[in-house]
Amino acid sequence: MNLHEQSAPLSMDQLIGAAVRHILRHRDFDRFLDWVQQTLPAVADPDDELAAEDLRRLGVLLAVAIWRLLPRPEHGFRPMPVPRLVDAAPCPCGSGARYGDCCGPDQQAFELPADLVWEALLEALSDAQLRRALQARVVPGPLLARVADRWLEADHPGRVPALLEPLFAGDLRRLDARYEPALDALCDAYDALDHHKKKPAFLRRVAEEGCAPLKSAAWQRLSTQSMDEGDFDTAFEAFRLAQRHGPDNPGTALLEITLLAAQHRDDHARARALFWQHKLRRAGQADSPVLLFLEQVRVDPQEALVESQLAFMDPLLLRLREWVADMAGRPLPPLDAAASLHHLEQRWRALYPVGKPLSTQLTVAGLDMAWQDDAWLRLLEQQPQAADSLDVLDDVATAIYGHPESSLPWVARVLYRPLLERAMALIRHSLTGSGSGPMPLCWQDAQHRATLRLLFRLYLQYAEAAEQAQAAAVLELLLELNPADNHGVRAELMNHYLRRHEDEKALALARQFPADRLADLAYGEVLALYRLGREERAARALRDAVGRLPQIPRFLLRKRIKRPARADGRPSPGLDDQSAGTGDQPPGTEDQAWLYRQAMRDVWEEEPGLLAWMKRQTA
């Protein structure tokens, strides 16, 4: 960096960093002082209007302070005194007076935080010098986080736990807020190393035993983890604990806005942004950069969230974001566009490096290859009509779904969902234009799978956003197009009808799948008939259901019941997965019965007399 070419004043951090590098390179105080005196006029804020004499005095104070504080690698990481600087010597500011009568007294009052110099030194040290500093145990504890960050950036996460875990090994109450960066770096290392059990165990210990700022930081991390897993109830509970221990922490404000935006609660996010603006100003944080973010949230929470994360995002995702934005304004193609897309789809197939998911899966092995070569993305950018191809949209949706950052709320909101809604618009456009109504799309025919898979993905998006009416509409279309229901969506649709008391629709759905071995269909028919007052038919349907799936009544009738366990006494796998449905477990098993109870017992319990009637019928 050429300091004399800077168009704006350097920050104090930048100036100290350049000063430390100069000292390490030249090791000469007189030369260093000359450098400071030459540099200060070029980097000082012109609004300060300092006289030349004042700048010279400031240069002496700054140069002496940095020189005296800097740990020198060639001196065992101990600072070195300023040579020949005694009270009787001429003052180096050039005033002609003795140092003791000129800048010396001011030097005693001139304080520079030692951590600023240490931080600059840690950035300037070679790997060998850094190893020597760590072996000598001279690096201040809070600044070990800077070393960890350096290793993480160099893709050496395996080194970090050995460095930072000893910091947190003892009594956590001795650690103050300065150790929060170390907590963050250690968690980032655990993530990079896939230490999925070690990280939450560490965070919970800090949340229980640490000082208030560290407790707040730990709960923030736990909240974010729950949000990434889709467990927003747990995420909000962790957020509230983070706020309790750090009521004025800007990170807590960011967390709440992120949680609300991830659930598409934009109006609530705007209101909370206004609350946090007032709160942080009252707490003396009027200059916090978070305030600018909160101002952006009040305009557009989703866009503010994206903008706040730009520096950390995969550049390919950002390019794809531009393509998706252009796609949103693209008109629907003519109904006969399929033939003109054939050549484009052949080029796409040659460039896109990953195949289609197997069966009804949503991902495919080797997806990382799609994000290592941008040839397919360049084709999208060069050929806007690719947005008219369901086959292309299916592959792009798979690539987004499998991206390492797919759990970020903005990815679903800004990339994934608009792409799926474009696919839905294309499908409805095609169905409307045909004039003869939907034609069944057999899943066994591979050319139909892109359409059906895109619809299933859109259903999942609506369901996760609690947009039940839109989700049900997609399910109905899926069943209309694919009556064989290879995705098993009939279970979710049945439960949706029953929760909305659309009992006739529930019965019609049950008739489509007679003798079904999904608990939702078999017992959903019973519930619908009972509500409609057709108890004799309900009793017959119940006997049929019990004959197929005998475990369900026991799990519905008991107020409390333990979840099924394996032969070794451990819980059955998959039963804590909120996305699991009854169709994901073998028919007739206790696992299936447990999942159906979790999904629908509240509906059965709300119906007056229903559980008592079932108990009599199955006695």
C-alpha positions as CSV (number, residue, x, y, z in Angstrom):
1,M,0.0,0.0,0.0
2,N,1.4,3.4,-1.0
3,L,0.2,5.6,1.8
4,H,0.8,8.8,-0.2
5,E,-1.6,7.7,-2.9
6,Q,-4.6,7.2,-0.5
7,S,-7.5,9.4,-1.5
8,A,-9.1,9.2,1.9
9,P,-7.5,9.2,5.4
10,L,-6.3,5.9,6.7
11,S,-8.0,4.4,9.7
12,M,-5.9,4.1,12.9
13,D,-5.8,0.3,12.3
14,Q,-4.4,0.7,8.8
15,L,-1.8,3.3,9.9
16,I,-0.6,1.1,12.8
17,G,-0.5,-1.9,10.5
18,A,1.7,0.0,8.0
19,A,3.9,1.3,10.9
20,V,4.5,-2.2,12.3
21,R,5.5,-3.5,8.9
22,H,7.9,-0.6,8.5
23,I,9.6,-1.3,11.8
24,L,9.9,-5.1,11.2
25,R,11.4,-4.4,7.7
26,H,13.9,-1.6,8.6
27,R,14.5,-1.9,12.5
28,D,15.6,1.7,12.6
29,F,13.9,4.3,14.8
30,D,15.2,7.4,13.0
31,R,14.0,6.0,9.7
32,F,10.7,5.0,11.2
33,L,10.2,8.5,12.7
34,D,10.9,10.1,9.3
35,W,8.4,7.8,7.7
36,V,5.7,8.7,10.3
37,Q,6.4,12.4,9.8
38,Q,6.1,12.1,6.1
39,T,3.0,9.9,6.3
40,L,0.9,11.9,8.7
41,P,0.2,15.0,6.6
42,A,-0.9,12.7,3.7
43,V,-3.3,10.7,5.8
44,A,-4.6,13.2,8.3
45,D,-8.2,14.2,8.1
46,P,-8.2,17.6,6.3
47,D,-11.1,18.8,8.5
48,D,-8.8,18.7,11.5
49,E,-6.7,21.6,10.1
50,L,-3.6,20.7,12.2
51,A,-0.7,23.1,12.0
52,A,2.6,21.7,10.8
53,E,4.1,22.0,14.2
54,D,1.2,20.0,15.8
55,L,1.6,17.3,13.1
56,R,5.3,17.0,13.9
57,R,4.6,16.6,17.6
58,L,1.8,14.1,16.9
59,G,4.2,12.1,14.7
60,V,6.7,11.9,17.6
61,L,4.1,10.8,20.1
62,L,2.7,8.1,17.7
63,A,6.1,6.8,16.6
64,V,7.5,6.5,20.1
65,A,4.3,4.9,21.4
66,I,4.2,2.2,18.6
67,W,8.0,1.5,18.9
68,R,7.8,1.1,22.7
69,L,4.7,-1.2,22.5
70,L,5.8,-3.4,19.5
71,P,7.0,-6.9,20.6
72,R,10.0,-7.6,18.4
73,P,10.5,-11.1,17.0
74,E,14.3,-10.7,17.0
75,H,14.2,-9.7,20.7
76,G,12.2,-12.7,22.0
77,F,8.9,-10.8,21.4
78,R,9.8,-8.1,23.9
79,P,9.5,-4.4,23.1
80,M,12.7,-2.4,22.6
81,P,13.5,1.1,24.0
82,V,13.8,4.1,21.8
83,P,17.5,4.6,21.3
84,R,19.0,7.9,22.6
85,L,15.7,9.3,23.7
86,V,16.4,11.0,27.0
87,D,15.1,14.2,28.6
88,A,18.3,16.1,27.8
89,A,18.4,15.1,24.1
90,P,17.0,17.4,21.4
91,C,13.3,16.7,20.9
92,P,12.9,14.7,17.6
93,C,9.9,16.9,16.6
94,G,12.5,19.5,15.5
95,S,11.5,22.3,17.8
96,G,15.1,22.7,19.1
97,A,14.0,22.3,22.7
98,R,15.0,19.5,25.0
99,Y,12.8,16.4,24.7
100,G,12.0,16.6,28.5
101,D,10.7,20.2,28.0
102,C,8.9,19.5,24.7
103,C,7.2,16.3,23.7
104,G,8.4,14.2,26.7
105,P,5.6,15.2,29.2
106,D,2.9,14.7,26.5
107,Q,4.3,11.2,25.8
108,Q,3.5,10.1,29.3
109,A,-0.2,10.9,28.7
110,F,-0.3,9.6,25.2
111,E,-1.9,6.1,25.4
112,L,-2.2,3.6,22.6
113,P,-4.0,0.3,23.2
114,A,-1.4,-2.5,23.2
115,D,-3.9,-4.8,21.5
116,L,-3.9,-2.6,18.4
117,V,-0.2,-3.1,18.0
118,W,-0.4,-6.8,18.7
119,E,-3.2,-7.3,16.1
120,A,-1.1,-5.6,13.5
121,L,1.9,-7.7,14.5
122,L,0.0,-11.0,14.2
123,E,-1.0,-10.0,10.6
124,A,2.6,-9.2,9.7
125,L,4.4,-12.2,11.2
126,S,5.6,-15.0,8.9
127,D,4.3,-18.5,9.7
128,A,7.7,-19.4,11.3
129,Q,7.6,-16.2,13.5
130,L,4.0,-16.9,14.5
131,R,4.9,-20.4,15.6
132,R,7.7,-19.0,17.7
133,A,5.3,-16.5,19.3
134,L,2.8,-19.2,20.1
135,Q,5.5,-21.5,21.6
136,A,6.7,-18.6,23.8
137,R,3.1,-18.1,25.0
138,V,3.4,-14.3,24.5
139,V,0.2,-13.7,22.5
140,P,-2.5,-12.2,24.6
141,G,-5.3,-14.7,25.2
142,P,-8.1,-12.7,23.5
143,L,-5.9,-12.2,20.4
144,L,-5.5,-15.9,19.8
145,A,-8.8,-15.5,17.9
146,R,-6.9,-13.5,15.3
147,V,-4.4,-16.4,14.8
148,A,-7.4,-18.8,14.5
149,D,-9.0,-16.6,11.9
150,R,-5.7,-16.6,9.9
151,W,-5.6,-20.4,10.0
152,L,-9.3,-20.6,9.0
153,E,-8.7,-18.3,6.0
154,A,-5.8,-20.5,5.0
155,D,-8.0,-23.6,5.2
156,H,-6.3,-25.1,8.2
157,P,-9.3,-25.5,10.6
158,G,-7.7,-28.6,12.2
159,R,-5.1,-26.4,14.0
160,V,-7.8,-24.2,15.7
161,P,-9.2,-26.5,18.4
162,A,-5.7,-27.2,19.9
163,L,-5.1,-23.4,20.0
164,L,-8.5,-22.2,21.4
165,E,-9.9,-25.1,23.5
166,P,-7.5,-24.5,26.3
167,L,-8.9,-21.0,26.7
168,F,-12.3,-22.4,27.5
169,A,-11.1,-25.4,29.5
170,G,-11.1,-23.9,33.0
171,D,-13.5,-21.6,34.9
172,L,-15.4,-19.7,32.2
173,R,-16.2,-16.9,34.5
174,R,-12.6,-15.6,34.2
175,L,-13.3,-14.9,30.5
176,D,-14.9,-11.5,29.6
177,A,-16.4,-10.1,26.4
178,R,-13.0,-9.9,24.7
179,Y,-13.1,-13.7,24.2
180,E,-16.2,-13.6,22.0
181,P,-14.1,-13.7,18.8
182,A,-12.4,-16.8,20.1
183,L,-15.8,-18.4,20.7
184,D,-16.8,-17.6,17.1
185,A,-13.5,-18.9,15.6
186,L,-13.7,-22.1,17.5
187,C,-17.3,-22.7,16.4
188,D,-16.3,-21.9,12.8
189,A,-13.5,-24.5,13.1
190,Y,-16.0,-27.1,14.5
191,D,-18.3,-26.4,11.5
192,A,-15.4,-26.8,9.0
193,L,-14.4,-30.1,10.7
194,D,-18.0,-31.4,10.9
195,H,-17.8,-31.7,14.7
196,H,-21.6,-31.6,14.9
197,K,-21.8,-32.9,18.5
198,K,-18.8,-31.1,19.9
199,K,-20.0,-27.6,18.8
200,P,-23.4,-27.6,20.5
201,A,-22.0,-29.2,23.7
202,F,-19.4,-26.5,23.8
203,L,-22.0,-23.7,23.3
204,R,-24.3,-25.1,25.9
205,R,-21.5,-25.2,28.5
206,V,-20.6,-21.5,27.7
207,A,-24.4,-20.6,27.8
208,E,-24.6,-22.1,31.3
209,E,-21.2,-21.1,32.8
210,G,-19.9,-18.1,31.0
211,C,-20.1,-14.4,31.7
212,A,-23.2,-12.5,30.3
213,P,-21.6,-11.4,27.0
214,L,-20.3,-15.0,26.3
215,K,-23.7,-16.5,27.3
216,S,-25.4,-14.1,24.8
217,A,-23.0,-15.1,22.0
218,A,-23.5,-18.8,22.7
219,W,-27.3,-18.5,22.7
220,Q,-27.0,-16.5,19.4
221,R,-25.1,-19.4,17.9
222,L,-27.5,-22.0,19.2
223,S,-30.4,-20.0,17.8
224,T,-28.8,-19.8,14.4
225,Q,-28.2,-23.5,14.4
226,S,-31.9,-24.2,15.2
227,M,-32.9,-21.8,12.5
228,D,-30.8,-23.6,9.9
229,E,-32.5,-26.9,11.0
230,G,-35.9,-25.3,10.5
231,D,-36.8,-25.4,14.2
232,F,-38.0,-21.9,14.7
233,D,-39.6,-22.4,18.1
234,T,-36.3,-23.5,19.5
235,A,-34.5,-20.8,17.6
236,F,-36.7,-18.0,19.1
237,E,-36.3,-19.4,22.6
238,A,-32.6,-19.3,22.2
239,F,-32.8,-15.8,20.8
240,R,-34.8,-14.7,23.9
241,L,-32.1,-16.1,26.1
242,A,-29.4,-14.3,24.0
243,Q,-31.3,-11.0,24.5
244,R,-31.7,-11.6,28.2
245,H,-27.9,-11.8,28.6
246,G,-27.0,-9.2,26.0
247,P,-29.9,-6.7,25.8
248,D,-27.9,-4.1,24.0
249,N,-25.9,-6.4,21.8
250,P,-26.2,-5.4,18.1
251,G,-25.7,-9.1,17.2
252,T,-29.0,-9.9,19.0
253,A,-30.7,-7.3,16.8
254,L,-29.3,-8.9,13.7
255,L,-30.4,-12.4,14.9
256,E,-34.0,-11.4,15.5
257,I,-34.3,-9.7,12.1
258,T,-32.9,-12.8,10.5
259,L,-35.3,-15.1,12.3
260,L,-38.3,-13.0,11.3
261,A,-37.2,-12.5,7.7
262,A,-36.5,-16.3,7.4
263,Q,-40.1,-16.9,8.3
264,H,-41.2,-14.2,5.8
265,R,-42.7,-12.1,8.7
266,D,-41.6,-8.9,7.0
267,D,-44.0,-6.5,8.7
268,H,-42.9,-7.7,12.1
269,A,-39.2,-7.4,11.0
270,R,-39.8,-3.8,10.0
271,A,-41.4,-3.0,13.4
272,R,-38.6,-4.7,15.3
273,A,-36.0,-2.8,13.2
274,L,-37.5,0.5,14.4
275,F,-37.4,-0.8,18.0
276,W,-33.8,-1.8,17.8
277,Q,-32.8,1.5,16.2
278,H,-34.2,3.4,19.2
279,K,-32.7,0.9,21.7
280,L,-29.2,1.0,20.3
281,R,-29.1,4.8,20.1
282,R,-30.2,5.0,23.7
283,A,-27.4,2.5,24.6
284,G,-24.8,4.9,23.1
285,Q,-24.3,3.0,19.9
286,A,-25.5,5.7,17.5
287,D,-22.4,5.1,15.3
288,S,-23.0,1.3,15.1
289,P,-23.0,0.0,11.4
290,V,-26.0,-2.1,12.5
291,L,-28.2,1.0,12.4
292,L,-27.7,1.4,8.7
293,F,-28.8,-2.3,8.2
294,L,-31.8,-1.7,10.4
295,E,-32.8,1.3,8.3
296,Q,-32.6,-0.9,5.2
297,V,-34.7,-3.5,6.9
298,R,-37.5,-1.0,7.4
299,V,-37.6,-0.6,3.6
300,D,-37.2,-4.2,2.5
301,P,-36.2,-6.9,5.0
302,Q,-35.4,-9.5,2.4
303,E,-33.2,-7.3,0.3
304,A,-31.4,-6.0,3.5
305,L,-30.7,-9.5,4.6
306,V,-29.1,-10.4,1.2
307,E,-27.1,-7.1,1.1
308,S,-25.7,-7.8,4.6
309,Q,-24.4,-11.2,3.6
310,L,-22.9,-10.3,0.2
311,A,-19.3,-10.3,1.3
312,F,-19.6,-13.9,2.5
313,M,-21.6,-15.4,-0.4
314,D,-20.5,-17.6,-3.2
315,P,-20.0,-15.4,-6.2
316,L,-21.7,-18.0,-8.4
317,L,-24.8,-17.7,-6.2
318,L,-24.8,-13.9,-6.7
319,R,-24.5,-14.3,-10.5
320,L,-27.4,-16.8,-10.3
321,R,-29.3,-14.2,-8.3
322,E,-29.1,-11.8,-11.2
323,W,-30.3,-14.4,-13.7
324,V,-33.3,-15.3,-11.4
325,A,-34.2,-11.6,-11.1
326,D,-34.2,-11.2,-14.9
327,M,-36.2,-14.4,-15.2
328,A,-38.9,-13.0,-13.0
329,G,-39.7,-10.3,-15.6
330,R,-39.6,-12.6,-18.6
331,P,-43.0,-13.3,-20.3
332,L,-44.3,-16.8,-20.6
333,P,-43.3,-18.5,-23.9
334,P,-45.6,-19.5,-26.7
335,L,-47.3,-22.9,-26.2
336,D,-45.3,-24.4,-29.1
337,A,-41.9,-23.3,-27.6
338,A,-40.9,-26.9,-26.7
339,A,-39.5,-27.6,-30.2
340,S,-37.3,-24.5,-30.2
341,L,-35.9,-25.3,-26.8
342,H,-34.7,-28.8,-27.9
343,H,-31.3,-27.6,-29.1
344,L,-30.8,-25.4,-26.0
345,E,-31.6,-28.3,-23.7
346,Q,-29.0,-30.5,-25.6
347,R,-26.4,-27.8,-25.0
348,W,-27.4,-27.6,-21.4
349,R,-27.1,-31.4,-20.9
350,A,-23.6,-31.3,-22.3
351,L,-22.5,-28.5,-19.9
352,Y,-24.3,-29.2,-16.7
353,P,-22.0,-31.7,-14.9
354,V,-24.5,-33.5,-12.7
355,G,-27.3,-35.9,-13.5
356,K,-30.9,-36.1,-12.3
357,P,-31.8,-37.3,-8.8
358,L,-32.8,-40.9,-8.4
359,S,-36.4,-41.8,-7.9
360,T,-38.2,-39.2,-5.8
361,Q,-35.0,-37.9,-4.1
362,L,-34.3,-34.2,-4.3
363,T,-30.5,-34.3,-4.4
364,V,-27.9,-36.2,-6.3
365,A,-24.3,-37.3,-5.6
366,G,-21.5,-35.0,-6.9
367,L,-23.5,-31.8,-6.7
368,D,-20.3,-30.0,-5.6
369,M,-19.1,-30.3,-9.2
370,A,-21.9,-28.0,-10.3
371,W,-20.4,-25.2,-8.3
372,Q,-16.8,-25.7,-9.4
373,D,-17.3,-24.9,-13.1
374,D,-19.5,-22.0,-14.2
375,A,-20.0,-23.2,-17.8
376,W,-23.7,-24.0,-17.1
377,L,-24.2,-20.6,-15.5
378,R,-22.6,-18.8,-18.4
379,L,-25.1,-20.6,-20.7
380,L,-27.9,-19.3,-18.5
381,E,-26.6,-15.8,-18.7
382,Q,-26.2,-16.0,-22.5
383,Q,-29.5,-17.7,-23.2
384,P,-32.4,-16.0,-21.3
385,Q,-34.8,-18.5,-22.9
386,A,-33.4,-21.2,-20.7
387,A,-35.9,-19.9,-18.1
388,D,-38.6,-21.4,-20.4
389,S,-37.4,-25.0,-20.0
390,L,-38.7,-27.1,-17.1
391,D,-35.8,-29.5,-17.7
392,V,-33.3,-26.7,-17.1
393,L,-35.2,-25.2,-14.2
394,D,-35.3,-28.7,-12.6
395,D,-31.5,-29.0,-12.7
396,V,-30.9,-25.4,-11.4
397,A,-33.3,-26.1,-8.5
398,T,-31.3,-29.3,-7.7
399,A,-28.1,-27.3,-7.8
400,I,-29.4,-24.6,-5.5
401,Y,-30.9,-27.2,-3.1
402,G,-27.5,-28.9,-2.8
403,H,-25.4,-25.8,-2.4
404,P,-23.6,-25.6,1.0
405,E,-25.3,-22.2,1.6
406,S,-28.8,-23.4,0.7
407,S,-29.9,-23.1,4.4
408,L,-29.4,-19.3,4.3
409,P,-32.9,-17.7,4.3
410,W,-32.1,-15.5,1.4
411,V,-31.3,-18.4,-0.9
412,A,-34.8,-19.9,-0.5
413,R,-36.5,-16.5,-0.7
414,V,-34.5,-14.9,-3.5
415,L,-33.3,-17.8,-5.6
416,Y,-35.1,-21.1,-4.9
417,R,-38.7,-20.0,-4.5
418,P,-38.9,-17.6,-7.5
419,L,-37.4,-20.3,-9.7
420,L,-40.0,-22.8,-8.6
421,E,-42.8,-20.3,-9.0
422,R,-41.6,-19.7,-12.6
423,A,-41.9,-23.5,-13.1
424,M,-45.4,-23.4,-11.7
425,A,-46.4,-20.6,-14.1
426,L,-45.0,-22.5,-17.0
427,I,-46.9,-25.6,-16.0
428,R,-50.2,-23.8,-15.5
429,H,-49.7,-21.9,-18.8
430,S,-49.2,-25.2,-20.6
431,L,-52.3,-26.8,-18.9
432,T,-54.5,-23.8,-19.7
433,G,-53.3,-23.6,-23.3
434,S,-54.0,-27.2,-24.0
435,G,-57.8,-26.7,-23.6
436,S,-58.4,-30.3,-22.7
437,G,-57.4,-30.2,-19.0
438,P,-54.5,-31.9,-17.3
439,M,-53.1,-35.0,-18.9
440,P,-51.7,-37.6,-16.5
441,L,-47.9,-37.5,-16.3
442,C,-46.7,-41.0,-15.5
443,W,-43.7,-41.0,-13.1
444,Q,-42.2,-44.0,-14.9
445,D,-41.7,-41.8,-18.0
446,A,-38.4,-40.0,-17.2
447,Q,-39.4,-37.0,-19.3
448,H,-42.2,-36.2,-16.8
449,R,-40.1,-36.3,-13.7
450,A,-38.8,-32.7,-13.9
451,T,-42.3,-31.3,-13.9
452,L,-43.4,-33.5,-11.0
453,R,-40.2,-32.9,-9.0
454,L,-40.5,-29.1,-9.4
455,L,-44.1,-29.2,-8.1
456,F,-43.1,-31.2,-5.1
457,R,-40.3,-28.8,-4.3
458,L,-42.7,-25.9,-4.5
459,Y,-45.1,-27.7,-2.2
460,L,-42.3,-28.1,0.4
461,Q,-41.5,-24.4,0.1
462,Y,-45.0,-23.4,0.8
463,A,-45.4,-25.8,3.6
464,E,-42.2,-24.6,5.3
465,A,-43.5,-21.0,5.0
466,A,-46.8,-22.1,6.6
467,E,-48.7,-21.0,3.5
468,Q,-51.1,-23.9,3.8
469,A,-53.6,-22.9,1.1
470,Q,-50.9,-22.6,-1.6
471,A,-49.3,-25.8,-0.4
472,A,-52.6,-27.7,-0.7
473,A,-53.2,-26.3,-4.2
474,V,-49.9,-27.7,-5.4
475,L,-50.6,-31.0,-3.8
476,E,-54.0,-31.2,-5.6
477,L,-52.3,-30.5,-8.9
478,L,-49.6,-33.1,-8.2
479,L,-52.2,-35.7,-7.6
480,E,-54.2,-34.7,-10.6
481,L,-51.1,-35.0,-12.8
482,N,-49.7,-38.1,-11.2
483,P,-52.6,-40.1,-9.6
484,A,-50.1,-42.9,-8.7
485,D,-48.7,-40.4,-6.1
486,N,-45.1,-41.6,-6.2
487,H,-44.1,-38.8,-3.8
488,G,-46.7,-39.8,-1.2
489,V,-48.3,-36.3,-1.0
490,R,-51.8,-37.7,-0.4
491,A,-51.0,-38.0,3.3
492,E,-50.2,-34.3,3.7
493,L,-53.2,-33.4,1.6
494,M,-55.5,-35.6,3.7
495,N,-54.3,-34.0,6.9
496,H,-54.7,-30.5,5.4
497,Y,-58.4,-31.3,4.5
498,L,-59.1,-32.6,8.0
499,R,-57.5,-29.6,9.8
500,R,-59.7,-27.3,7.7
501,H,-62.8,-29.5,8.2
502,E,-63.1,-30.2,4.5
503,D,-64.4,-33.7,5.3
504,E,-66.1,-34.4,1.9
505,K,-62.8,-33.6,0.2
506,A,-61.0,-36.0,2.6
507,L,-63.5,-38.8,1.8
508,A,-63.0,-38.3,-1.9
509,L,-59.3,-38.5,-1.5
510,A,-59.6,-41.7,0.6
511,R,-61.7,-43.2,-2.2
512,Q,-58.9,-42.6,-4.6
513,F,-56.7,-44.9,-2.6
514,P,-58.8,-47.8,-1.2
515,A,-57.0,-50.1,1.2
516,D,-54.1,-47.6,1.5
517,R,-51.5,-48.5,4.0
518,L,-50.6,-44.9,4.9
519,A,-52.1,-44.1,8.3
520,D,-53.1,-40.7,7.2
521,L,-55.5,-42.1,4.6
522,A,-56.8,-45.1,6.5
523,Y,-57.5,-43.3,9.7
524,G,-58.3,-39.9,8.0
525,E,-61.3,-41.6,6.3
526,V,-62.5,-42.7,9.8
527,L,-62.2,-39.2,11.2
528,A,-64.0,-37.6,8.2
529,L,-66.9,-40.1,8.4
530,Y,-67.4,-39.6,12.1
531,R,-67.5,-35.8,11.7
532,L,-70.1,-36.2,9.0
533,G,-72.3,-38.2,11.3
534,R,-71.9,-41.5,9.4
535,E,-71.0,-43.6,12.4
536,E,-71.8,-47.0,10.9
537,R,-69.6,-46.4,7.9
538,A,-67.0,-44.9,10.2
539,A,-67.0,-48.1,12.3
540,R,-66.6,-50.2,9.2
541,A,-63.7,-48.0,8.0
542,L,-62.1,-48.2,11.5
543,R,-62.3,-52.0,11.5
544,D,-60.6,-52.0,8.0
545,A,-58.0,-49.6,9.2
546,V,-57.2,-51.6,12.3
547,G,-56.9,-54.7,10.2
548,R,-54.2,-53.0,8.1
549,L,-52.5,-50.8,10.7
550,P,-53.3,-52.2,14.2
551,Q,-50.8,-50.0,16.1
552,I,-52.5,-46.7,15.5
553,P,-55.4,-46.7,18.0
554,R,-53.1,-47.5,21.0
555,F,-50.9,-44.5,20.1
556,L,-53.9,-42.2,19.6
557,L,-55.8,-43.2,22.7
558,R,-53.0,-42.9,25.3
559,K,-52.6,-39.4,26.7
560,R,-48.9,-40.0,27.1
561,I,-46.9,-42.8,25.5
562,K,-43.2,-43.3,25.0
563,R,-41.8,-43.1,21.5
564,P,-40.7,-46.5,20.1
565,A,-37.3,-47.8,20.9
566,R,-35.0,-50.2,19.0
567,A,-33.9,-53.5,20.5
568,D,-30.9,-51.7,22.1
569,G,-33.3,-49.3,23.9
570,R,-32.3,-46.3,21.9
571,P,-35.0,-44.2,20.1
572,S,-35.8,-45.2,16.6
573,P,-34.0,-43.2,14.0
574,G,-35.8,-40.5,12.1
575,L,-38.5,-39.9,14.7
576,D,-37.1,-36.5,15.7
577,D,-37.1,-35.3,12.1
578,Q,-39.9,-32.8,11.7
579,S,-39.9,-33.4,8.0
580,A,-40.5,-37.1,8.4
581,G,-44.0,-38.3,7.5
582,T,-45.9,-41.5,8.3
583,G,-45.2,-42.7,4.8
584,D,-41.4,-42.6,5.6
585,Q,-41.8,-45.6,8.0
586,P,-42.8,-49.2,7.2
587,P,-46.6,-49.7,7.3
588,G,-47.9,-51.3,10.5
589,T,-44.9,-50.4,12.7
590,E,-44.9,-48.5,16.0
591,D,-42.7,-45.9,14.3
592,Q,-45.5,-45.2,11.8
593,A,-48.0,-45.0,14.6
594,W,-45.8,-42.6,16.6
595,L,-45.4,-40.3,13.6
596,Y,-49.2,-40.2,12.9
597,R,-49.8,-39.4,16.6
598,Q,-47.3,-36.6,16.4
599,A,-49.0,-35.2,13.3
600,M,-52.7,-35.6,14.0
601,R,-53.6,-36.5,17.6
602,D,-54.5,-32.9,18.4
603,V,-57.1,-33.0,15.6
604,W,-58.6,-36.3,17.0
605,E,-58.6,-34.9,20.5
606,E,-60.5,-31.8,19.5
607,E,-63.4,-33.7,18.0
608,P,-66.0,-34.3,20.9
609,G,-66.4,-37.9,21.8
610,L,-64.2,-39.3,19.0
611,L,-61.5,-40.9,21.1
612,A,-64.0,-42.4,23.5
613,W,-65.9,-43.8,20.5
614,M,-62.7,-45.3,19.1
615,K,-61.9,-46.8,22.5
616,R,-65.3,-48.6,22.5
617,Q,-65.0,-49.7,18.9
618,T,-61.6,-51.2,19.5
619,A,-62.1,-52.7,23.0
